[in-house]
């Protein structure tokens, strides 16, 4: 298991669902990419072709392993698919995977997650499935015991900014045994609060904005392929702004 980032290093992870977005994030200051499909559904497993193409990026790329939208209670068939997708990510040459699963009792699915971690040599991030569990503190300890590299969490709040207290408690509980990465609604405006008050050393964000909405008369709009609000895309300005906010915080703390 990799060690959490050192005190003189802040890590920015950007989640993307296009190859263009991945390159934009990498070129504008991201340290790591979370590669997904369908971010509008919370992020699903990207295709084999996209994984292969993303392996050429100059930063680490972790593949989301999630077979469908919705909750994180998966059937046996879905779990088998996730294990195959983990192997696909490893074969594609990516640097890690992102997974999560819970039981009907809203506890981390220890047996499946252990099997998933054991199935690969890649480091593994536990995603925001942890934000749906009944007992957050127990889940943090379970993640450590299972050997996850990090936990991505909003502190069980709608945004990481609102979950700062829970994230701070998780950082304290982890005591360097695992990295806690704040995610959900993270922006340049909230970066300092999260870094200072939650004590996290890693931030996760989409840094996406809507591109120009199509004309109501556009065929793609009429057929339902494009939402009336347009398509969300990784925004270079937002990535740079978040990176700059993190760097300024680090300089001020030096």
N, C-alpha and C positions, 0 to 999 in steps of 0.2 A: 504494500500500500504506500502511495506517495505521501510525503509530508505536506501539511498545509503550507500556504505561502509564508515566507519569512516576514518579519516585521518591516522590512524595508522594501516590500514589494506588494503592490495592489494589482489584482487581476481583474480584467474586464472581459466578460463572456457575452457575446451577442448571439441571440437565437435568430435564425434565418430559415426561410423556406424556398429560397431560390439560389442558384449558383452565383448570379450577379450580386445578390445581397451579401453572400459570403465574402466575395472579393472586395466589395465596398467596405464591409466591416473590418476585414484584415488590413486594408490599406489606410484605414482611418483611425487605427489605434486599438483594435480588439486584440486581446492576447489569446483568445480561444473562441471557437465557433461551436454553438450547438446546432447541428444540422437537422432540420425537420422537414416534413411535408405539412401542409395545411395548418399553419399557425392560427388561422381563424378558428380552428377546432381545438386549440391548445397544444398543437404539435403532435404529429404522427410520424411513423417510421418513413424515412426518405427511401427513394428507389435505389436499387443496386447501382444503376448508372450514375445517379447523383452522388452516391457515396464514393464511387471510383473517381469521378471528376473532382470532388472536394478534397481528395487525398493529395492533390497537387498544390493546395493552398500553403502559404508560407507560415501558417500558425496551426496549432493543434486543433483538430476537429473531432468532436464527440457526436455520435449519432443518437438521436432520440429513438428509443425502442418502445413503441406504443402502437398496437395494431388497429385501434379504433378510437373514436371520440367517446366521451361519456365518463363513466366512473372508472375506478381502478381495480374493480373486482373482476378478475379474468377467468374464463373457462379453461378447462384443460387443453382444449384445442388452441385457444389463443396463447396460452403459455408455451405450448410446443412451437408455435409460429414465432414467438418472441425469441426463443432460444436459437432458432434457425437464423433470425435476423441479426442476432448478436454475432454469430459466426460470419455472416455476410459482411458486417462492418469490419470485423477483424481481417477477413480476406481482402477487403478493399484497401486496407492499409491505413485505416483511421486510427486515431490515438486513444479513443475511449468510447464508452457508451453511457447512455442515460436511461435508467429504468426506474420502475416503481410499481408496487402492487399491494393491495390490502385484502384482508379477509372480510367476510360478511359482518364480523364483529368490530370492524374498523380498527384492526391492528395490522401492522406490517405483515405481509405474507412471508414469514421467515423461511419456510421450506422452499418456496419457489425462488425467492431472492437469493438464498444460499446456493441453490442449483445454478442460477444464472451467473453468479459471480464465479463459481467454480468452473463454469463452462468456457471461460475465456481467460487469456493472459492480460487482457486490456484492463486499465483502471475503470472504475464504475462510479458514476454519480447517481445518488438517489434523488429523484425529482419530486415535484410538489405533491405527489401522492401523500407525502408525510403531513401535508396541511389538512388532510381529511381524517386523520386518525383520532381516536378517542382520547388517548393519553400521549401528548406530545413528548414529554420527558422520557417516557419509556421507549418511544419510537427512536429518539435520538440515540439512546443507549443500544438499542437493537441494531441500528445502522452501524455503530462503531464495532459491535461484536461481529457483525457479518463481514466487515472489511471494506465497506464503502470508502471511497476516496474523499467524497464531500457530500453534503446535503444542500440541495437547492430548496429554499423555503421562503415564504412570506411571513413566517411566524403565525400561521393559521389566520391571518387577516386578509382582507381583500387586496391590500397592497403591502409591500414590505415596509413602507414608511409607517403605516398604521400598526404593523407588527413588530416595531423596533424593540419593545420590551421583551417579547418572547424570543426574538432573535438574540438579544443580549444574554438572556438566560441560557439559551442553547450554546452560545459561544463559551460562556462560563462553565457549563456542564461538560462540554467537549474537552476543555483544558488542553488544546493542542493535539488531541487524539484524532480529530477529523476536522476538515474545514467546513465552516458554515457559510454558504453563499446566499446573499439576499437577492430575491427576485420577485417581480410583479410590480409593474408601475414605476420601476426605477428610472430616474432621469438625472440630468445635471442638477436640477433643483433639489432633489432629495439625496444626492450622493453624500454630501458632507454630514447630514444628520445620521445616515445609516453607518457611515464609517466611524463617526465619533461616538454616537450613543449606543449603537448595536455592537460595535467593536468587530464587525466583519472585515475581512481583507479581500473578499471577492464580491463583485456585483454582476448581476445578470440582467440583461435588458434586451428588448427588441429594437429600440431606437428606430421605430418605423413611423411613417406618416403616409397619408393618403395621396396618391398621385391624382392627377386631374380626373374627375369623374367623367364617364362617357356621356355623350349626348343622349337624352331620353329616347331619341329616335335611332340610336345605334343598334344594329342587329344583335350584338352581344348582350346589350342591356335588355332588349325585348325578349330574348330567349332565356334570360336568367343566368347567363354565364358570368356576368359582372354585376356586382351590387351597385345600387344607385349612388352610393357614397364613393365608389371607385375601388381601387385595389391598394392595400397597404404594402409599402415597399421600404426596405432598409434605407434610412436617410443619412447620408454622409455627414451632414451638419449636426445631426443629433448624436451620432457616434463620436464625432470630434469633441462636441460640447461635454459629453459625459467623460470622455478620456481626459479632457482638460481639467474638469472639476476634480477628478481623482488625483491628477498630478499636482494641482494646486494645493489640495489637502495634504498630500505627502510632503510637499515643500514647506508648508506652514508648520507641520508637525516635526520637521527635522531639527 
